[in-house]
Amino acid sequence: MTETAVPDVKSKKFRMVDYALIAMMILPILACIVLKVLFTPASEGVSIAGALVYFEIPAPLMNAYVSESQVNSWAVMISILGLCLYLTHGLTAKAATKRQLFAEWIVEKCEKLVHDNMGGFFAEWGPFIAAIMGLSAFSSLICLLGLFSPTGDVNVTFGWAILVFVLIMYYKFRGGLWNYFIGLFKPIPVFAPMNLIGEIATPVSMAFRHYGNILSGAVISALIGSALTGLSKNLLGWLPGVLGDMPLLRVGLPAVLSVYFDVFSGVMQAFIFAMLTMLNVAGAVPWDDWNARRKKHNKPEIQNTAA
């Protein structure tokens, strides 16, 4: 297909590829649901537990566990990949499909968000920030399907935070290792321990903020659901037949709470994590020290132009 050719969206080949990509989005999540049903032990009443452990891998120091968090994370990543391929299937120079218009809108918004918060030097960070927001948001939203949210596992969010911390330190070292070391003793040497703790606190706070908000929402929803079940049994247990056994008070209110705890909070935490990533990375670059080093090597100075 040439750059200007319009894809035949009605052709059998085009539709077959679409069906395969849709299956790529859906099947991993369905597989996670099946695993959840097979491995979840029978229980009565409210149950607040962490991720299920599917199996162990023997190792010299300690066994490695393959848990629900890891499996669901991979399922979300595969589904997001399928969504990206679906939206970009049949791209042309001029948008000929609604999916391409939607994909272009996402790209434009992400690029604008990066430029407004990080500056022109980080213009190529759009895909990375979009990946962070997409992975975080979808990892939180799969709880609507009864699956464990990977963002409710501190190991997952801590892994993301460590990746961001590595990027932060990479840009801080651009000004030179010695300059970074001296900076820990500013404004006065006695502040060095606090400055060092502040460096370590960045990934810790990012990880626990995301994990804590998602986990607390799941716990509150479970407790309210359990309380409504008991209240329904006490107040409406006198109803005849099946009506007396049904938790009628759980109809409606948990769904309203889920809109906040699962949908709004999950999407908001994804946005906050992405914003913290952009601000921490962009604010870590020691522009004066870096340009001074470049000047010594007869290289042009770098200006981080903002919008």
N, C-alpha and C positions, 0 to 999 in steps of 0.2 A: 504494500500500500504506500503510495507516495504521500509527501507531506501535506498536500492540499486535497487528497482524495477523501471523499465522504464515505465512511464505512456503511456497508449494507447491513443495517441492524436487524433486518428481517431474514437474512440468510441463515441457513441451517447451521453452518459452521460458526457464525457469530453467536447464535443462540446457544449452541452446545458449549462454547467457551464460557458464556455467561452462567449457564447452569453449573458448570464445574466450579466456577469461582464462588457462586452462591453456596454450593455444597461445602466448599473450603471454609466458608464463614460459619456454617451451621453445625457441621459434623463434629468438630472438636468440642463444642459446647455440649452437644448431645452425649458425646462419649464421657464427658465429665459428670453429667447427670446420671448416667448408667453406673459409673464407678461409685458415685455418692450413694446411690440406692443399694448397691451390692455390699459396700463396706460399712455403712452406718449401722451400728448395733441398735437393737430395739430398746426403747426407753419410754418411761412414762413421765408426764409432767414437763416442766421447763428444763431444757438442757442447754447450758452455755459452755461450750468447749472450744478448743482450738482446732487447728486443721487435722484432718484424719491422716494417719500414717498408713500408706498403702503397703510398703514393704521396706526391709532393711538390706543394706549392702555391707557385708563384712569388710572391715578395714583394720589396719594394724593398730592405730591409736584409739579410734572409736568408730562405731558403726555409722554409716551414712544412711540417712532416712530420706526416702522419697515420699513426700507428703502431698496433701491436697493443695497446698499453696504453690508448690512447684508445678504440679500437673496443670492446675488452673491457669497459672501464669503463661505456660507454654500454649495452652489452648487459646487464651486471649491474644497472644502474639500471632498465632497462626490465623485466627479469625480477622485480626486487623490487617494482616498481610493480604488475605483474600479480599477484604473490603477495598484496600488500596488498589489492588489489581483490577477489581471490578469497576471502580470509579475511573480508572485510567485506560480501560479497555476501549480501543478504537479512537484514540486521541487524534485530533486533526489540528491544523494551524488555526482554524476558526472553529469555535465550539459548535458542533452539530448535534449534540445530545445534551439532555438535562443533567446527566451524571457528570459530564465534563464541566458544565457550568458550575455545578456544586463543588467539584474538585478544585477548579480555579478559584472559587470563592474562599475555600479553606486555605489554599496556598497564599492568597493575597492577605487574608487576615493574619495568618501566622507570620508572614514576612513583615507586615506592618507592626505587629506586636513586638517582634524582635528588634526592629529598627527603632521604635519609640523607647524601648527600655534598655537596649544594649548599645545602640549606635551603629553607624555604618560599617565599622570594622568587623562586626559580628554578623554581617548580612547573610552569611551562609549557614547560620545556626537555625534557620527556620525549620528544616526537617527534624533536627534533634529535639527542639522544643515541642514541635507537633507530636513527635513520638512519645515524649514524656507525658504530655497531657492526654493523649489517646490511650496509652497503656494504663495510666493511673485511673482515668475515668471509667474505662470499660472493666478494669479489674475490680472497681468498687460496685459497678452496676450489675455484675453477674449475680449478686446476692438476690436480685429480684427474681431469679430463676431457682432460688433455693440452694445455690452453690456458695461455698465459702469464698469470701473476698480475699484475694492475696494481699490487699492493702491492710487487712486486719491481722496480718502476721508481721511482727516487727523485723523479722529477718529479711523480708522482701523490701520493705521501705528503707531499712538500713543499708541494704545492698545498693539501692538507687542513690542514697545519700553519700555513700562512699565514692561512687562514680563521680558525682558532682564535686565532692571534696578533692578528688584527684585533679579534676579540671581546674578548680580554683587554685590549687597549689601550682599547677603547671603555669598558669598565667602570672602568679605572684613571683615565681622564679625567673620570669622574663627580665626582671630588673637586676638579676644577679643574686647568687646565693648569699654573698656577703651583705649586700644591701638588705636582703630579707632578714638575715640574722640580726643585723644592727637595729632593724625596725622593731624587733621584739623588745628592745630596751628603751623605746621611746614612749612617752616624753622624758621619763626618768628611769634609771635601771631597776628601781624597786617594782616597776609595773611589769617586768618580764614574766613572772609566773602567771599573772592575770591575763596578759596578752597571749601566752601559750595556751591557757585554758580556753580563752576565747576562740582560738583557732580550732581546737578540738570540739568545742561546743556547737560549731556550725552544723556538721553532719548529724550530730546527736539530736539537736533541736529539730532539724528538718525531718528526721526519721520518726521521732516520737510524736511530733505534731500531727503528721499524716496518719500514723498508726493509731494514735489515741483517739482522734476524732471519728475514724471509721469504726473502731472497736466499740467505743462508747455508744455510738448509735445503734449497733447491733445488739448490745447488751440491754439498752433501754427498751428497744422494740420487743425483745424477747420477754423481758420482765412485765411490760404492759400487757402483752398478749396473754401471758400466764395469769396475770391478775384479772383480766377481763373474763378468762375462762372460768376461774373460780367464782367471780361475782355473778356470772351468768348462771352457774349451777345453783348458787344459793338463792338468787332472786327468781329465777324462772324454772327451777327444777320441778315445780308443781305442775307444769304443763304436761298434758297426756302424751304418751308414746315417745316417738323420736324427738319431738319438739323439746321435751324436757332435757334430753341428752345433748342437744346441739348448743354450742357456745354462741348464742345469738348476739350477745353484746360485742363479740369480736368482729361482727360484720360492719365494715365502714371505717371505724376509728383507726385500726392498724394500717389500713391502706392510706389514710390521710397522713399518719405519722411517717409512713414509708416514703411519701413524696419528699419530706424534708430529710430524714435520716439517711435514706438510701440514694435518692436521686439528687436533690439539691446539695446536700453535704458532700456526696461523692464527687460531683462535678466541681464544686467550689474548692475542695481540697486538691483536686488535680490542677486547677488554675493557680492556686496559691503555691503549690510545689514548683510549678513551672516558673512563676514570678520570682520566687526565692532563688531558683537556679540562675535565672537571667541577671538578677540584681547582684548576687554574690559573685558570679563569674565576671561580669562587667566591672564591678567595683574592685576586683582583685588586681587588676592590671596597674602596675606602677609606671604610668606613662612617662614621667620625667626621667626616672632611672633607666627605663628601656630605651628611650630616645637618646639619652646620653651614651649608652653603650653602642647604639647604632651609629652615632656620630663619630665615635672613635674608630669604627670600622668603615668609615666613609659611606654609610648607607643613609638614605633619606629618612627623615622623621615620619612617624606614623601619627595621623590625626584621626581620632575617633569621632567622626562627624555625627551629630545627633539630629533628629528631625526638628 
